[in-house]
């Protein structure tokens, strides 16, 4: 009985590890493609499955910072564009 439980537990852990590995690969591909939002969403799934997964948490923090930086840079670019257009109309 104990051996069956132990075997079942190992199987569950192996499936969980495989799922985490697969999701981490997906997150890395999204990152490589520049789709930070998708990568962050996948990393959130990893953390739900494995809350102690430090690489996923670390990568998610970095990607959130990069995503926020990109959005701020785009906002600044739009501001400068509109400012130039407004000054040209004067």
Phi and psi in radians as a Rosetta constraint file:
Dihedral C 1 N 2 CA 2 C 2 CIRCULARHARMONIC -1.111 0.35
Dihedral N 2 CA 2 C 2 N 3 CIRCULARHARMONIC -0.664 0.35
Dihedral C 2 N 3 CA 3 C 3 CIRCULARHARMONIC -1.150 0.35
Dihedral N 3 CA 3 C 3 N 4 CIRCULARHARMONIC -0.654 0.35
Dihedral C 3 N 4 CA 4 C 4 CIRCULARHARMONIC -1.132 0.35
Dihedral N 4 CA 4 C 4 N 5 CIRCULARHARMONIC -0.743 0.35
Dihedral C 4 N 5 CA 5 C 5 CIRCULARHARMONIC -1.115 0.35
Dihedral N 5 CA 5 C 5 N 6 CIRCULARHARMONIC -0.752 0.35
Dihedral C 5 N 6 CA 6 C 6 CIRCULARHARMONIC -1.092 0.35
Dihedral N 6 CA 6 C 6 N 7 CIRCULARHARMONIC -0.753 0.35
Dihedral C 6 N 7 CA 7 C 7 CIRCULARHARMONIC -1.115 0.35
Dihedral N 7 CA 7 C 7 N 8 CIRCULARHARMONIC -0.779 0.35
Dihedral C 7 N 8 CA 8 C 8 CIRCULARHARMONIC -1.072 0.35
Dihedral N 8 CA 8 C 8 N 9 CIRCULARHARMONIC -0.743 0.35
Dihedral C 8 N 9 CA 9 C 9 CIRCULARHARMONIC -1.078 0.35
Dihedral N 9 CA 9 C 9 N 10 CIRCULARHARMONIC -0.783 0.35
Dihedral C 9 N 10 CA 10 C 10 CIRCULARHARMONIC -1.069 0.35
Dihedral N 10 CA 10 C 10 N 11 CIRCULARHARMONIC -0.721 0.35
Dihedral C 10 N 11 CA 11 C 11 CIRCULARHARMONIC -1.096 0.35
Dihedral N 11 CA 11 C 11 N 12 CIRCULARHARMONIC -0.743 0.35
Dihedral C 11 N 12 CA 12 C 12 CIRCULARHARMONIC -1.111 0.35
Dihedral N 12 CA 12 C 12 N 13 CIRCULARHARMONIC -0.777 0.35
Dihedral C 12 N 13 CA 13 C 13 CIRCULARHARMONIC -1.101 0.35
Dihedral N 13 CA 13 C 13 N 14 CIRCULARHARMONIC -0.695 0.35
Dihedral C 13 N 14 CA 14 C 14 CIRCULARHARMONIC -1.127 0.35
Dihedral N 14 CA 14 C 14 N 15 CIRCULARHARMONIC -0.760 0.35
Dihedral C 14 N 15 CA 15 C 15 CIRCULARHARMONIC -1.102 0.35
Dihedral N 15 CA 15 C 15 N 16 CIRCULARHARMONIC -0.724 0.35
Dihedral C 15 N 16 CA 16 C 16 CIRCULARHARMONIC -1.106 0.35
Dihedral N 16 CA 16 C 16 N 17 CIRCULARHARMONIC -0.772 0.35
Dihedral C 16 N 17 CA 17 C 17 CIRCULARHARMONIC -1.098 0.35
Dihedral N 17 CA 17 C 17 N 18 CIRCULARHARMONIC -0.709 0.35
Dihedral C 17 N 18 CA 18 C 18 CIRCULARHARMONIC -1.125 0.35
Dihedral N 18 CA 18 C 18 N 19 CIRCULARHARMONIC -0.721 0.35
Dihedral C 18 N 19 CA 19 C 19 CIRCULARHARMONIC -1.123 0.35
Dihedral N 19 CA 19 C 19 N 20 CIRCULARHARMONIC -0.753 0.35
Dihedral C 19 N 20 CA 20 C 20 CIRCULARHARMONIC -1.091 0.35
Dihedral N 20 CA 20 C 20 N 21 CIRCULARHARMONIC -0.783 0.35
Dihedral C 20 N 21 CA 21 C 21 CIRCULARHARMONIC -1.039 0.35
Dihedral N 21 CA 21 C 21 N 22 CIRCULARHARMONIC -0.778 0.35
Dihedral C 21 N 22 CA 22 C 22 CIRCULARHARMONIC -1.087 0.35
Dihedral N 22 CA 22 C 22 N 23 CIRCULARHARMONIC -0.774 0.35
Dihedral C 22 N 23 CA 23 C 23 CIRCULARHARMONIC -1.154 0.35
Dihedral N 23 CA 23 C 23 N 24 CIRCULARHARMONIC -0.669 0.35
Dihedral C 23 N 24 CA 24 C 24 CIRCULARHARMONIC -1.106 0.35
Dihedral N 24 CA 24 C 24 N 25 CIRCULARHARMONIC -0.698 0.35
Dihedral C 24 N 25 CA 25 C 25 CIRCULARHARMONIC -1.103 0.35
Dihedral N 25 CA 25 C 25 N 26 CIRCULARHARMONIC -0.715 0.35
Dihedral C 25 N 26 CA 26 C 26 CIRCULARHARMONIC -1.076 0.35
Dihedral N 26 CA 26 C 26 N 27 CIRCULARHARMONIC -0.779 0.35
Dihedral C 26 N 27 CA 27 C 27 CIRCULARHARMONIC -1.069 0.35
Dihedral N 27 CA 27 C 27 N 28 CIRCULARHARMONIC -0.740 0.35
Dihedral C 27 N 28 CA 28 C 28 CIRCULARHARMONIC -1.141 0.35
Dihedral N 28 CA 28 C 28 N 29 CIRCULARHARMONIC -0.646 0.35
Dihedral C 28 N 29 CA 29 C 29 CIRCULARHARMONIC -1.170 0.35
Dihedral N 29 CA 29 C 29 N 30 CIRCULARHARMONIC -0.741 0.35
Dihedral C 29 N 30 CA 30 C 30 CIRCULARHARMONIC -1.066 0.35
Dihedral N 30 CA 30 C 30 N 31 CIRCULARHARMONIC -0.720 0.35
Dihedral C 30 N 31 CA 31 C 31 CIRCULARHARMONIC -1.072 0.35
Dihedral N 31 CA 31 C 31 N 32 CIRCULARHARMONIC -0.812 0.35
Dihedral C 31 N 32 CA 32 C 32 CIRCULARHARMONIC -1.049 0.35
Dihedral N 32 CA 32 C 32 N 33 CIRCULARHARMONIC -0.651 0.35
Dihedral C 32 N 33 CA 33 C 33 CIRCULARHARMONIC -1.349 0.35
Dihedral N 33 CA 33 C 33 N 34 CIRCULARHARMONIC -0.141 0.35
Dihedral C 33 N 34 CA 34 C 34 CIRCULARHARMONIC 1.473 0.35
Dihedral N 34 CA 34 C 34 N 35 CIRCULARHARMONIC 0.173 0.35
Dihedral C 34 N 35 CA 35 C 35 CIRCULARHARMONIC -1.650 0.35
Dihedral N 35 CA 35 C 35 N 36 CIRCULARHARMONIC 1.365 0.35
Dihedral C 35 N 36 CA 36 C 36 CIRCULARHARMONIC -1.150 0.35
Dihedral N 36 CA 36 C 36 N 37 CIRCULARHARMONIC -0.629 0.35
Dihedral C 36 N 37 CA 37 C 37 CIRCULARHARMONIC -1.065 0.35
Dihedral N 37 CA 37 C 37 N 38 CIRCULARHARMONIC -0.787 0.35
Dihedral C 37 N 38 CA 38 C 38 CIRCULARHARMONIC -1.134 0.35
Dihedral N 38 CA 38 C 38 N 39 CIRCULARHARMONIC -0.716 0.35
Dihedral C 38 N 39 CA 39 C 39 CIRCULARHARMONIC -1.082 0.35
Dihedral N 39 CA 39 C 39 N 40 CIRCULARHARMONIC -0.756 0.35
Dihedral C 39 N 40 CA 40 C 40 CIRCULARHARMONIC -1.101 0.35
Dihedral N 40 CA 40 C 40 N 41 CIRCULARHARMONIC -0.735 0.35
Dihedral C 40 N 41 CA 41 C 41 CIRCULARHARMONIC -1.090 0.35
Dihedral N 41 CA 41 C 41 N 42 CIRCULARHARMONIC -0.707 0.35
Dihedral C 41 N 42 CA 42 C 42 CIRCULARHARMONIC -1.156 0.35
Dihedral N 42 CA 42 C 42 N 43 CIRCULARHARMONIC -0.719 0.35
Dihedral C 42 N 43 CA 43 C 43 CIRCULARHARMONIC -1.121 0.35
Dihedral N 43 CA 43 C 43 N 44 CIRCULARHARMONIC -0.578 0.35
Dihedral C 43 N 44 CA 44 C 44 CIRCULARHARMONIC -1.094 0.35
Dihedral N 44 CA 44 C 44 N 45 CIRCULARHARMONIC -0.658 0.35
Dihedral C 44 N 45 CA 45 C 45 CIRCULARHARMONIC -1.111 0.35
Dihedral N 45 CA 45 C 45 N 46 CIRCULARHARMONIC -0.709 0.35
Dihedral C 45 N 46 CA 46 C 46 CIRCULARHARMONIC -1.045 0.35
Dihedral N 46 CA 46 C 46 N 47 CIRCULARHARMONIC -0.779 0.35
Dihedral C 46 N 47 CA 47 C 47 CIRCULARHARMONIC -1.186 0.35
Dihedral N 47 CA 47 C 47 N 48 CIRCULARHARMONIC -0.546 0.35
Dihedral C 47 N 48 CA 48 C 48 CIRCULARHARMONIC -1.135 0.35
Dihedral N 48 CA 48 C 48 N 49 CIRCULARHARMONIC -0.739 0.35
Dihedral C 48 N 49 CA 49 C 49 CIRCULARHARMONIC -1.250 0.35
Dihedral N 49 CA 49 C 49 N 50 CIRCULARHARMONIC -0.725 0.35
Dihedral C 49 N 50 CA 50 C 50 CIRCULARHARMONIC -2.364 0.35
Dihedral N 50 CA 50 C 50 N 51 CIRCULARHARMONIC 1.488 0.35
Dihedral C 50 N 51 CA 51 C 51 CIRCULARHARMONIC -1.041 0.35
Dihedral N 51 CA 51 C 51 N 52 CIRCULARHARMONIC -0.349 0.35
Dihedral C 51 N 52 CA 52 C 52 CIRCULARHARMONIC -1.660 0.35
Dihedral N 52 CA 52 C 52 N 53 CIRCULARHARMONIC 0.160 0.35
Dihedral C 52 N 53 CA 53 C 53 CIRCULARHARMONIC -1.296 0.35
Dihedral N 53 CA 53 C 53 N 54 CIRCULARHARMONIC 1.656 0.35
Dihedral C 53 N 54 CA 54 C 54 CIRCULARHARMONIC -1.149 0.35
Dihedral N 54 CA 54 C 54 N 55 CIRCULARHARMONIC -0.702 0.35
Dihedral C 54 N 55 CA 55 C 55 CIRCULARHARMONIC -1.031 0.35
Dihedral N 55 CA 55 C 55 N 56 CIRCULARHARMONIC -0.672 0.35
Dihedral C 55 N 56 CA 56 C 56 CIRCULARHARMONIC -1.162 0.35
Dihedral N 56 CA 56 C 56 N 57 CIRCULARHARMONIC -0.743 0.35
Dihedral C 56 N 57 CA 57 C 57 CIRCULARHARMONIC -1.124 0.35
Dihedral N 57 CA 57 C 57 N 58 CIRCULARHARMONIC -0.761 0.35
Dihedral C 57 N 58 CA 58 C 58 CIRCULARHARMONIC -1.076 0.35
Dihedral N 58 CA 58 C 58 N 59 CIRCULARHARMONIC -0.848 0.35
Dihedral C 58 N 59 CA 59 C 59 CIRCULARHARMONIC -1.126 0.35
Dihedral N 59 CA 59 C 59 N 60 CIRCULARHARMONIC -0.687 0.35
Dihedral C 59 N 60 CA 60 C 60 CIRCULARHARMONIC -1.089 0.35
Dihedral N 60 CA 60 C 60 N 61 CIRCULARHARMONIC -0.740 0.35
Dihedral C 60 N 61 CA 61 C 61 CIRCULARHARMONIC -1.045 0.35
Dihedral N 61 CA 61 C 61 N 62 CIRCULARHARMONIC -0.785 0.35
Dihedral C 61 N 62 CA 62 C 62 CIRCULARHARMONIC -1.110 0.35
Dihedral N 62 CA 62 C 62 N 63 CIRCULARHARMONIC -0.811 0.35
Dihedral C 62 N 63 CA 63 C 63 CIRCULARHARMONIC -1.156 0.35
Dihedral N 63 CA 63 C 63 N 64 CIRCULARHARMONIC -0.638 0.35
Dihedral C 63 N 64 CA 64 C 64 CIRCULARHARMONIC -1.094 0.35
Dihedral N 64 CA 64 C 64 N 65 CIRCULARHARMONIC -0.735 0.35
Dihedral C 64 N 65 CA 65 C 65 CIRCULARHARMONIC -1.102 0.35
Dihedral N 65 CA 65 C 65 N 66 CIRCULARHARMONIC -0.792 0.35
Dihedral C 65 N 66 CA 66 C 66 CIRCULARHARMONIC -1.121 0.35
Dihedral N 66 CA 66 C 66 N 67 CIRCULARHARMONIC -0.715 0.35
Dihedral C 66 N 67 CA 67 C 67 CIRCULARHARMONIC -1.103 0.35
Dihedral N 67 CA 67 C 67 N 68 CIRCULARHARMONIC -0.763 0.35
Dihedral C 67 N 68 CA 68 C 68 CIRCULARHARMONIC -1.128 0.35
Dihedral N 68 CA 68 C 68 N 69 CIRCULARHARMONIC -0.704 0.35
Dihedral C 68 N 69 CA 69 C 69 CIRCULARHARMONIC -1.095 0.35
Dihedral N 69 CA 69 C 69 N 70 CIRCULARHARMONIC -0.767 0.35
Dihedral C 69 N 70 CA 70 C 70 CIRCULARHARMONIC -1.068 0.35
Dihedral N 70 CA 70 C 70 N 71 CIRCULARHARMONIC -0.744 0.35
Dihedral C 70 N 71 CA 71 C 71 CIRCULARHARMONIC -1.124 0.35
Dihedral N 71 CA 71 C 71 N 72 CIRCULARHARMONIC -0.723 0.35
Dihedral C 71 N 72 CA 72 C 72 CIRCULARHARMONIC -1.134 0.35
Dihedral N 72 CA 72 C 72 N 73 CIRCULARHARMONIC -0.707 0.35
Dihedral C 72 N 73 CA 73 C 73 CIRCULARHARMONIC -1.117 0.35
Dihedral N 73 CA 73 C 73 N 74 CIRCULARHARMONIC -0.719 0.35
Dihedral C 73 N 74 CA 74 C 74 CIRCULARHARMONIC -1.159 0.35
Dihedral N 74 CA 74 C 74 N 75 CIRCULARHARMONIC -0.697 0.35
Dihedral C 74 N 75 CA 75 C 75 CIRCULARHARMONIC -1.080 0.35
Dihedral N 75 CA 75 C 75 N 76 CIRCULARHARMONIC -0.762 0.35
Dihedral C 75 N 76 CA 76 C 76 CIRCULARHARMONIC -1.096 0.35
Dihedral N 76 CA 76 C 76 N 77 CIRCULARHARMONIC -0.741 0.35
Dihedral C 76 N 77 CA 77 C 77 CIRCULARHARMONIC -1.066 0.35
Dihedral N 77 CA 77 C 77 N 78 CIRCULARHARMONIC -0.770 0.35
Dihedral C 77 N 78 CA 78 C 78 CIRCULARHARMONIC -1.109 0.35
Dihedral N 78 CA 78 C 78 N 79 CIRCULARHARMONIC -0.698 0.35
Dihedral C 78 N 79 CA 79 C 79 CIRCULARHARMONIC -1.073 0.35
Dihedral N 79 CA 79 C 79 N 80 CIRCULARHARMONIC -0.829 0.35
Dihedral C 79 N 80 CA 80 C 80 CIRCULARHARMONIC -1.112 0.35
Dihedral N 80 CA 80 C 80 N 81 CIRCULARHARMONIC -0.682 0.35
Dihedral C 80 N 81 CA 81 C 81 CIRCULARHARMONIC -1.092 0.35
Dihedral N 81 CA 81 C 81 N 82 CIRCULARHARMONIC -0.826 0.35
Dihedral C 81 N 82 CA 82 C 82 CIRCULARHARMONIC -1.181 0.35
Dihedral N 82 CA 82 C 82 N 83 CIRCULARHARMONIC -0.614 0.35
Dihedral C 82 N 83 CA 83 C 83 CIRCULARHARMONIC -1.111 0.35
Dihedral N 83 CA 83 C 83 N 84 CIRCULARHARMONIC -0.794 0.35
Dihedral C 83 N 84 CA 84 C 84 CIRCULARHARMONIC -1.058 0.35
Dihedral N 84 CA 84 C 84 N 85 CIRCULARHARMONIC -0.772 0.35
Dihedral C 84 N 85 CA 85 C 85 CIRCULARHARMONIC -1.083 0.35
Dihedral N 85 CA 85 C 85 N 86 CIRCULARHARMONIC -0.704 0.35
Dihedral C 85 N 86 CA 86 C 86 CIRCULARHARMONIC -1.160 0.35
Dihedral N 86 CA 86 C 86 N 87 CIRCULARHARMONIC -0.698 0.35
Dihedral C 86 N 87 CA 87 C 87 CIRCULARHARMONIC -1.221 0.35
Dihedral N 87 CA 87 C 87 N 88 CIRCULARHARMONIC -0.557 0.35
Dihedral C 87 N 88 CA 88 C 88 CIRCULARHARMONIC -1.189 0.35
Dihedral N 88 CA 88 C 88 N 89 CIRCULARHARMONIC -0.483 0.35
Dihedral C 88 N 89 CA 89 C 89 CIRCULARHARMONIC -1.354 0.35
Dihedral N 89 CA 89 C 89 N 90 CIRCULARHARMONIC -0.205 0.35
